[in-house]
Amino acid sequence: MRTGVRLGIDVGRARVGVARSDPHGMLATPVETLARREEPVGSIRSLVMEHEAIEVIVGVPLSLSGAETASTADSRDIAEQLAAVLPVPVRLVDERLTTVSAARGLREAGRTAKNSRSVVDQAAAVILLQHALDLERSTGNPPGALVEPHEGRPTA
């Protein structure tokens, strides 16, 4: 297992959840929720620098059958923007049902949908990142697919 902090990113239509791992890549914890209207790429870049992250994991929302959804292109676009401006690798990892699992866990903890809006994206990012960490630990390989930066992409 590689050492170093990783950031997990759950891209939503209104908000972006951010989680981070410990330096040993064992445990994912919530960091914050970013508003989409404020162009989150610059904020994520600042978080990468602040946490001295070695990698960013972006969730790719696929349907249960594995097909791409309307949100898939949105996540890929954010991942490509990040790859163009970050000094660390960006990887795409399947995130099927992370938001559903996060919302269910918050409900079971006694939170209502209304008072969970600000943290459900963080919780989904934690689930996504923990899955990626567990996958790397079990296989010995970095999770998901590496995003190659594209020249000429708009950057934040």
C-alpha positions as a LaTeX table, in Angstrom:
\begin{tabular}{lrrr}
\hline
Residue & $x$ (\AA) & $y$ (\AA) & $z$ (\AA) \\
\hline
Met1 & 0.00 & 0.00 & 0.00 \\
Arg2 & 1.34 & 3.40 & $-0.97$ \\
Thr3 & 1.63 & 5.94 & 1.80 \\
Gly4 & 0.18 & 9.42 & 1.57 \\
Val5 & $-3.09$ & 11.26 & 1.92 \\
Arg6 & $-5.70$ & 10.79 & $-0.79$ \\
Leu7 & $-8.75$ & 12.98 & $-1.36$ \\
Gly8 & $-12.08$ & 11.46 & $-2.37$ \\
Ile9 & $-14.49$ & 13.59 & $-4.41$ \\
Asp10 & $-18.22$ & 12.92 & $-4.77$ \\
Val11 & $-19.56$ & 15.16 & $-7.53$ \\
Gly12 & $-23.22$ & 16.08 & $-7.17$ \\
Arg13 & $-25.40$ & 18.49 & $-9.12$ \\
Ala14 & $-25.62$ & 21.05 & $-6.30$ \\
Arg15 & $-22.71$ & 20.08 & $-4.04$ \\
Val16 & $-19.36$ & 18.30 & $-4.08$ \\
Gly17 & $-18.42$ & 16.17 & $-1.09$ \\
Val18 & $-14.76$ & 15.89 & $-0.10$ \\
Ala19 & $-13.15$ & 13.24 & 2.10 \\
Arg20 & $-9.52$ & 12.50 & 2.96 \\
Ser21 & $-7.54$ & 9.49 & 4.05 \\
Asp22 & $-4.97$ & 9.28 & 6.79 \\
Pro23 & $-1.31$ & 9.23 & 5.59 \\
His24 & $-1.25$ & 5.40 & 5.74 \\
Gly25 & $-4.30$ & 5.01 & 3.51 \\
Met26 & $-6.29$ & 3.09 & 6.10 \\
Leu27 & $-9.26$ & 5.29 & 6.96 \\
Ala28 & $-11.37$ & 7.87 & 5.11 \\
Thr29 & $-12.88$ & 10.82 & 6.98 \\
Pro30 & $-15.09$ & 13.74 & 5.87 \\
Val31 & $-13.51$ & 17.10 & 5.03 \\
Glu32 & $-16.17$ & 19.46 & 3.68 \\
Thr33 & $-18.97$ & 20.10 & 1.22 \\
Leu34 & $-18.37$ & 22.54 & $-1.63$ \\
Ala35 & $-21.12$ & 24.37 & $-3.52$ \\
Arg36 & $-21.12$ & 23.61 & $-7.25$ \\
Arg37 & $-22.05$ & 27.19 & $-8.14$ \\
Glu38 & $-18.68$ & 28.33 & $-6.76$ \\
Glu39 & $-16.61$ & 26.28 & $-9.25$ \\
Pro40 & $-15.19$ & 23.59 & $-6.95$ \\
Val41 & $-12.01$ & 22.84 & $-8.95$ \\
Gly42 & $-10.06$ & 25.71 & $-7.38$ \\
Ser43 & $-11.22$ & 24.74 & $-3.88$ \\
Ile44 & $-10.22$ & 21.11 & $-4.46$ \\
Arg45 & $-6.82$ & 22.26 & $-5.70$ \\
Ser46 & $-6.36$ & 24.23 & $-2.46$ \\
Leu47 & $-7.36$ & 21.17 & $-0.42$ \\
Val48 & $-4.85$ & 19.01 & $-2.31$ \\
Met49 & $-2.10$ & 21.47 & $-1.35$ \\
Glu50 & $-3.33$ & 21.89 & 2.23 \\
His51 & $-3.49$ & 18.15 & 2.91 \\
Glu52 & $-0.40$ & 17.37 & 0.80 \\
Ala53 & $-2.43$ & 14.75 & $-1.06$ \\
Ile54 & $-0.68$ & 12.28 & $-3.34$ \\
Glu55 & $-3.81$ & 11.47 & $-5.34$ \\
Val56 & $-7.42$ & 12.48 & $-5.96$ \\
Ile57 & $-10.17$ & 9.88 & $-6.37$ \\
Val58 & $-13.29$ & 11.09 & $-8.21$ \\
Gly59 & $-16.43$ & 8.98 & $-8.13$ \\
Val60 & $-18.07$ & 7.99 & $-11.41$ \\
Pro61 & $-21.82$ & 7.50 & $-11.03$ \\
Leu62 & $-22.90$ & 4.57 & $-13.16$ \\
Ser63 & $-26.29$ & 2.89 & $-13.34$ \\
Leu64 & $-26.75$ & $-0.46$ & $-11.64$ \\
Ser65 & $-26.16$ & $-2.14$ & $-15.00$ \\
Gly66 & $-22.85$ & $-0.31$ & $-15.36$ \\
Ala67 & $-24.08$ & 2.05 & $-18.06$ \\
Glu68 & $-23.23$ & 5.74 & $-18.00$ \\
Thr69 & $-25.79$ & 8.16 & $-16.60$ \\
Ala70 & $-26.42$ & 11.88 & $-17.09$ \\
Ser71 & $-24.19$ & 12.52 & $-14.07$ \\
Thr72 & $-21.32$ & 10.41 & $-15.43$ \\
Ala73 & $-20.24$ & 13.05 & $-17.95$ \\
Asp74 & $-20.37$ & 15.70 & $-15.23$ \\
Ser75 & $-18.02$ & 13.71 & $-12.98$ \\
Arg76 & $-15.68$ & 12.96 & $-15.86$ \\
Asp77 & $-15.59$ & 16.66 & $-16.77$ \\
Ile78 & $-14.66$ & 17.67 & $-13.20$ \\
Ala79 & $-12.01$ & 14.91 & $-13.12$ \\
Glu80 & $-10.49$ & 16.17 & $-16.40$ \\
Gln81 & $-10.46$ & 19.74 & $-15.11$ \\
Leu82 & $-8.70$ & 18.55 & $-11.95$ \\
Ala83 & $-6.17$ & 16.51 & $-13.94$ \\
Ala84 & $-5.33$ & 19.64 & $-15.94$ \\
Val85 & $-4.51$ & 21.75 & $-12.86$ \\
Leu86 & $-3.31$ & 19.34 & $-10.18$ \\
Pro87 & 0.28 & 18.18 & $-9.64$ \\
Val88 & $-0.99$ & 14.75 & $-8.52$ \\
Pro89 & $-2.78$ & 11.90 & $-10.31$ \\
Val90 & $-6.56$ & 11.93 & $-10.63$ \\
Arg91 & $-8.38$ & 8.59 & $-10.77$ \\
Leu92 & $-11.98$ & 7.69 & $-11.60$ \\
Val93 & $-13.60$ & 5.00 & $-9.42$ \\
Asp94 & $-17.07$ & 3.45 & $-9.75$ \\
Glu95 & $-19.30$ & 4.97 & $-7.10$ \\
Arg96 & $-22.58$ & 3.14 & $-7.63$ \\
Leu97 & $-24.95$ & 3.69 & $-4.70$ \\
Thr98 & $-22.52$ & 5.68 & $-2.51$ \\
Thr99 & $-24.99$ & 8.54 & $-2.07$ \\
Val100 & $-27.83$ & 6.10 & $-1.41$ \\
Ser101 & $-25.70$ & 4.29 & 1.19 \\
Ala102 & $-24.65$ & 7.57 & 2.78 \\
Ala103 & $-28.24$ & 8.84 & 3.01 \\
Arg104 & $-29.39$ & 5.55 & 4.52 \\
Gly105 & $-26.59$ & 5.63 & 7.10 \\
Leu106 & $-27.44$ & 9.19 & 8.09 \\
Arg107 & $-31.16$ & 8.28 & 8.38 \\
Glu108 & $-30.26$ & 5.32 & 10.59 \\
Ala109 & $-28.23$ & 7.72 & 12.75 \\
Gly110 & $-31.39$ & 9.78 & 13.28 \\
Arg111 & $-30.76$ & 12.59 & 10.79 \\
Thr112 & $-33.59$ & 13.78 & 8.57 \\
Ala113 & $-33.17$ & 14.37 & 4.84 \\
Lys114 & $-33.43$ & 18.11 & 5.45 \\
Asn115 & $-30.70$ & 18.29 & 8.08 \\
Ser116 & $-28.47$ & 15.84 & 6.18 \\
Arg117 & $-28.16$ & 17.80 & 2.93 \\
Ser118 & $-24.95$ & 19.51 & 3.99 \\
Val119 & $-23.21$ & 16.27 & 4.99 \\
Val120 & $-24.62$ & 13.56 & 2.71 \\
Asp121 & $-22.11$ & 14.46 & $-0.02$ \\
Gln122 & $-19.25$ & 14.26 & 2.48 \\
Ala123 & $-20.53$ & 10.89 & 3.68 \\
Ala124 & $-20.72$ & 9.65 & 0.07 \\
Ala125 & $-17.14$ & 10.85 & $-0.51$ \\
Val126 & $-16.05$ & 8.91 & 2.60 \\
Ile127 & $-17.72$ & 5.71 & 1.30 \\
Leu128 & $-16.14$ & 6.21 & $-2.15$ \\
Leu129 & $-12.66$ & 6.85 & $-0.77$ \\
Gln130 & $-12.84$ & 3.99 & 1.75 \\
His131 & $-13.84$ & 1.63 & $-1.08$ \\
Ala132 & $-10.85$ & 2.84 & $-3.14$ \\
Leu133 & $-8.47$ & 2.40 & $-0.18$ \\
Asp134 & $-9.78$ & $-1.11$ & 0.52 \\
Leu135 & $-9.47$ & $-2.01$ & $-3.16$ \\
Glu136 & $-5.85$ & $-0.86$ & $-3.29$ \\
Arg137 & $-5.03$ & $-2.70$ & $-0.08$ \\
Ser138 & $-6.55$ & $-5.95$ & $-1.40$ \\
Thr139 & $-5.07$ & $-5.81$ & $-4.91$ \\
Gly140 & $-1.84$ & $-3.89$ & $-4.37$ \\
Asn141 & $-2.74$ & $-1.64$ & $-7.33$ \\
Pro142 & $-4.03$ & 1.94 & $-7.42$ \\
Pro143 & $-7.82$ & 1.90 & $-7.82$ \\
Gly144 & $-9.84$ & 2.90 & $-10.86$ \\
Ala145 & $-8.70$ & 4.52 & $-14.08$ \\
Leu146 & $-6.11$ & 7.27 & $-14.36$ \\
Val147 & $-7.42$ & 10.50 & $-15.91$ \\
Glu148 & $-5.03$ & 11.92 & $-18.49$ \\
Pro149 & $-4.96$ & 15.72 & $-18.62$ \\
His150 & $-6.11$ & 17.20 & $-21.91$ \\
Glu151 & $-4.51$ & 20.32 & $-23.30$ \\
Gly152 & $-6.86$ & 23.18 & $-24.06$ \\
Arg153 & $-9.33$ & 22.25 & $-21.31$ \\
Pro154 & $-10.64$ & 25.15 & $-19.25$ \\
Thr155 & $-8.98$ & 25.29 & $-15.85$ \\
Ala156 & $-9.88$ & 26.91 & $-12.59$ \\
\hline
\end{tabular}
